[in-house]
């Protein structure tokens, strides 16, 4: 691997981390999109459309995720008092609790290291420079 180009190393590292992370989330009964939704809902209630925009997923995919989160008691969806066509999504106390559990899990899986700050900066630069439109 010493001779691998940086892109291949980055791709391999990303897959390994992603697989471990997805498995850990699955053990909590969460999907990655569900976790992202709970993260953004920590900022307060918002429309499903706004949540999809912030989570960078399409509304249809988010709808399926929200159905599961609602079934699990992590969110509630109610009709908007301002616009009957919209639904407002709110994180419940159970949703906040599972979010906190996931944060602790993430901190244990990926403990900070002295070089983490520099690595984060480099990763953010790579992401910002990527021409890919999908995540």
Short mmCIF file of the C-alpha atoms (twelve columns), coordinates in Angstrom:
data_MODEL
# 
_entry.id   MODEL 
# 
loop_
_atom_site.group_PDB 
_atom_site.id 
_atom_site.type_symbol 
_atom_site.label_atom_id 
_atom_site.label_alt_id 
_atom_site.label_comp_id 
_atom_site.label_asym_id 
_atom_site.label_seq_id 
_atom_site.Cartn_x 
_atom_site.Cartn_y 
_atom_site.Cartn_z 
_atom_site.pdbx_PDB_model_num 
ATOM 1   C CA . UNK A 1   0.000   0.000  0.000  1 
ATOM 2   C CA . UNK A 2   2.983   2.295  0.427  1 
ATOM 3   C CA . UNK A 3   3.082   2.758  -3.341 1 
ATOM 4   C CA . UNK A 4   -0.653  3.405  -3.740 1 
ATOM 5   C CA . UNK A 5   -1.718  6.835  -4.966 1 
ATOM 6   C CA . UNK A 6   -3.385  9.088  -2.411 1 
ATOM 7   C CA . UNK A 7   -6.799  8.726  -4.055 1 
ATOM 8   C CA . UNK A 8   -6.773  4.950  -3.684 1 
ATOM 9   C CA . UNK A 9   -5.640  5.201  -0.056 1 
ATOM 10  C CA . UNK A 10  -8.368  7.732  0.654  1 
ATOM 11  C CA . UNK A 11  -10.998 5.572  -1.064 1 
ATOM 12  C CA . UNK A 12  -9.922  2.458  0.842  1 
ATOM 13  C CA . UNK A 13  -9.844  4.283  4.173  1 
ATOM 14  C CA . UNK A 14  -13.274 5.778  3.463  1 
ATOM 15  C CA . UNK A 15  -14.790 2.366  2.689  1 
ATOM 16  C CA . UNK A 16  -13.312 0.791  5.826  1 
ATOM 17  C CA . UNK A 17  -14.517 3.607  8.068  1 
ATOM 18  C CA . UNK A 18  -17.907 3.731  6.344  1 
ATOM 19  C CA . UNK A 19  -18.485 -0.008 6.757  1 
ATOM 20  C CA . UNK A 20  -17.544 0.076  10.456 1 
ATOM 21  C CA . UNK A 21  -19.695 3.161  11.035 1 
ATOM 22  C CA . UNK A 22  -22.728 1.742  9.189  1 
ATOM 23  C CA . UNK A 23  -22.467 -1.481 11.180 1 
ATOM 24  C CA . UNK A 24  -22.375 0.470  14.440 1 
ATOM 25  C CA . UNK A 25  -25.367 2.580  13.395 1 
ATOM 26  C CA . UNK A 26  -27.230 -0.557 12.346 1 
ATOM 27  C CA . UNK A 27  -26.699 -1.949 15.848 1 
ATOM 28  C CA . UNK A 28  -28.457 1.182  17.137 1 
ATOM 29  C CA . UNK A 29  -31.255 0.714  14.606 1 
ATOM 30  C CA . UNK A 30  -30.267 3.837  12.662 1 
ATOM 31  C CA . UNK A 31  -29.292 4.501  9.077  1 
ATOM 32  C CA . UNK A 32  -26.740 7.089  8.045  1 
ATOM 33  C CA . UNK A 33  -29.504 9.277  6.586  1 
ATOM 34  C CA . UNK A 34  -31.488 8.869  9.799  1 
ATOM 35  C CA . UNK A 35  -28.521 10.061 11.825 1 
ATOM 36  C CA . UNK A 36  -28.021 13.054 9.520  1 
ATOM 37  C CA . UNK A 37  -31.719 13.915 9.850  1 
ATOM 38  C CA . UNK A 38  -31.541 13.731 13.653 1 
ATOM 39  C CA . UNK A 39  -28.443 15.925 13.564 1 
ATOM 40  C CA . UNK A 40  -30.180 18.687 11.608 1 
ATOM 41  C CA . UNK A 41  -33.361 18.401 13.668 1 
ATOM 42  C CA . UNK A 42  -31.248 19.266 16.698 1 
ATOM 43  C CA . UNK A 43  -31.398 22.825 15.326 1 
ATOM 44  C CA . UNK A 44  -35.177 22.772 15.784 1 
ATOM 45  C CA . UNK A 45  -38.316 21.776 13.893 1 
ATOM 46  C CA . UNK A 46  -38.274 22.254 10.125 1 
ATOM 47  C CA . UNK A 47  -40.160 21.276 7.018  1 
ATOM 48  C CA . UNK A 48  -39.364 17.983 5.380  1 
ATOM 49  C CA . UNK A 49  -38.253 19.888 2.273  1 
ATOM 50  C CA . UNK A 50  -35.794 21.988 4.278  1 
ATOM 51  C CA . UNK A 51  -34.516 18.903 6.075  1 
ATOM 52  C CA . UNK A 52  -33.938 17.131 2.739  1 
ATOM 53  C CA . UNK A 53  -32.019 20.155 1.456  1 
ATOM 54  C CA . UNK A 54  -29.807 20.305 4.535  1 
ATOM 55  C CA . UNK A 55  -29.231 16.540 4.527  1 
ATOM 56  C CA . UNK A 56  -28.431 16.624 0.793  1 
ATOM 57  C CA . UNK A 57  -30.909 13.877 -0.050 1 
ATOM 58  C CA . UNK A 58  -34.006 13.896 -2.203 1 
ATOM 59  C CA . UNK A 59  -37.373 14.284 -0.526 1 
ATOM 60  C CA . UNK A 60  -38.542 10.801 -1.540 1 
ATOM 61  C CA . UNK A 61  -35.557 9.039  0.070  1 
ATOM 62  C CA . UNK A 62  -35.859 11.191 3.172  1 
ATOM 63  C CA . UNK A 63  -39.549 10.350 3.437  1 
ATOM 64  C CA . UNK A 64  -38.744 6.636  3.823  1 
ATOM 65  C CA . UNK A 65  -36.124 7.411  6.451  1 
ATOM 66  C CA . UNK A 66  -38.519 9.661  8.355  1 
ATOM 67  C CA . UNK A 67  -41.173 6.932  8.327  1 
ATOM 68  C CA . UNK A 68  -38.746 4.638  10.153 1 
ATOM 69  C CA . UNK A 69  -37.629 7.360  12.575 1 
ATOM 70  C CA . UNK A 70  -41.280 8.134  13.317 1 
ATOM 71  C CA . UNK A 71  -42.099 4.444  13.859 1 
ATOM 72  C CA . UNK A 72  -39.160 4.236  16.276 1 
ATOM 73  C CA . UNK A 73  -40.401 7.317  18.154 1 
ATOM 74  C CA . UNK A 74  -37.388 9.495  17.264 1 
ATOM 75  C CA . UNK A 75  -39.346 12.163 15.380 1 
ATOM 76  C CA . UNK A 76  -42.880 13.445 14.953 1 
ATOM 77  C CA . UNK A 77  -44.341 14.941 11.791 1 
ATOM 78  C CA . UNK A 78  -47.286 17.302 11.961 1 
ATOM 79  C CA . UNK A 79  -49.084 19.447 9.444  1 
ATOM 80  C CA . UNK A 80  -47.677 22.960 9.249  1 
ATOM 81  C CA . UNK A 81  -50.006 25.535 10.814 1 
ATOM 82  C CA . UNK A 82  -48.945 27.983 8.079  1 
ATOM 83  C CA . UNK A 83  -49.226 25.710 5.045  1 
ATOM 84  C CA . UNK A 84  -51.439 22.618 5.029  1 
ATOM 85  C CA . UNK A 85  -49.351 21.115 2.199  1 
ATOM 86  C CA . UNK A 86  -46.219 20.993 4.351  1 
ATOM 87  C CA . UNK A 87  -45.245 18.807 7.250  1 
ATOM 88  C CA . UNK A 88  -43.064 20.001 10.088 1 
ATOM 89  C CA . UNK A 89  -40.584 17.467 11.465 1 
ATOM 90  C CA . UNK A 90  -39.477 17.606 15.111 1 
ATOM 91  C CA . UNK A 91  -36.954 15.489 16.999 1 
ATOM 92  C CA . UNK A 92  -38.463 13.847 20.092 1 
ATOM 93  C CA . UNK A 93  -36.701 13.316 23.440 1 
ATOM 94  C CA . UNK A 94  -36.090 9.701  22.349 1 
ATOM 95  C CA . UNK A 95  -34.558 11.061 19.134 1 
ATOM 96  C CA . UNK A 96  -32.295 13.348 21.151 1 
ATOM 97  C CA . UNK A 97  -31.280 10.415 23.327 1 
ATOM 98  C CA . UNK A 98  -30.367 8.144  20.396 1 
ATOM 99  C CA . UNK A 99  -28.515 11.090 18.805 1 
ATOM 100 C CA . UNK A 100 -26.430 11.473 21.987 1 
ATOM 101 C CA . UNK A 101 -25.759 7.727  22.033 1 
ATOM 102 C CA . UNK A 102 -24.571 7.891  18.411 1 
ATOM 103 C CA . UNK A 103 -22.307 10.854 19.230 1 
ATOM 104 C CA . UNK A 104 -20.659 8.880  22.048 1 
ATOM 105 C CA . UNK A 105 -20.296 5.889  19.756 1 
ATOM 106 C CA . UNK A 106 -18.643 8.056  17.114 1 
ATOM 107 C CA . UNK A 107 -16.278 9.600  19.672 1 
ATOM 108 C CA . UNK A 108 -15.233 6.118  20.814 1 
ATOM 109 C CA . UNK A 109 -14.803 4.807  17.266 1 
ATOM 110 C CA . UNK A 110 -12.821 7.811  16.073 1 
ATOM 111 C CA . UNK A 111 -10.942 9.250  19.064 1 
ATOM 112 C CA . UNK A 112 -9.238  12.581 18.467 1 
ATOM 113 C CA . UNK A 113 -5.534  12.478 17.720 1 
ATOM 114 C CA . UNK A 114 -3.031  15.338 17.529 1 
ATOM 115 C CA . UNK A 115 -3.076  15.249 13.730 1 
ATOM 116 C CA . UNK A 116 -6.888  15.086 13.475 1 
ATOM 117 C CA . UNK A 117 -7.248  18.833 12.972 1 
ATOM 118 C CA . UNK A 118 -4.906  18.809 9.972  1 
ATOM 119 C CA . UNK A 119 -6.573  15.693 8.557  1 
ATOM 120 C CA . UNK A 120 -10.008 17.328 8.880  1 
ATOM 121 C CA . UNK A 121 -8.759  20.417 7.068  1 
ATOM 122 C CA . UNK A 122 -7.356  18.300 4.235  1 
ATOM 123 C CA . UNK A 123 -10.548 16.237 3.948  1 
ATOM 124 C CA . UNK A 124 -12.699 19.370 3.837  1 
ATOM 125 C CA . UNK A 125 -10.509 20.718 1.034  1 
ATOM 126 C CA . UNK A 126 -10.841 17.464 -0.923 1 
ATOM 127 C CA . UNK A 127 -14.626 17.477 -0.500 1 
ATOM 128 C CA . UNK A 128 -14.910 21.140 -1.501 1 
ATOM 129 C CA . UNK A 129 -12.779 20.583 -4.609 1 
ATOM 130 C CA . UNK A 130 -14.683 17.488 -5.749 1 
ATOM 131 C CA . UNK A 131 -16.733 17.945 -8.917 1 
ATOM 132 C CA . UNK A 132 -19.158 15.216 -7.783 1 
ATOM 133 C CA . UNK A 133 -22.659 16.476 -7.131 1 
ATOM 134 C CA . UNK A 134 -23.757 13.458 -5.096 1 
ATOM 135 C CA . UNK A 135 -22.420 12.353 -1.758 1 
# 
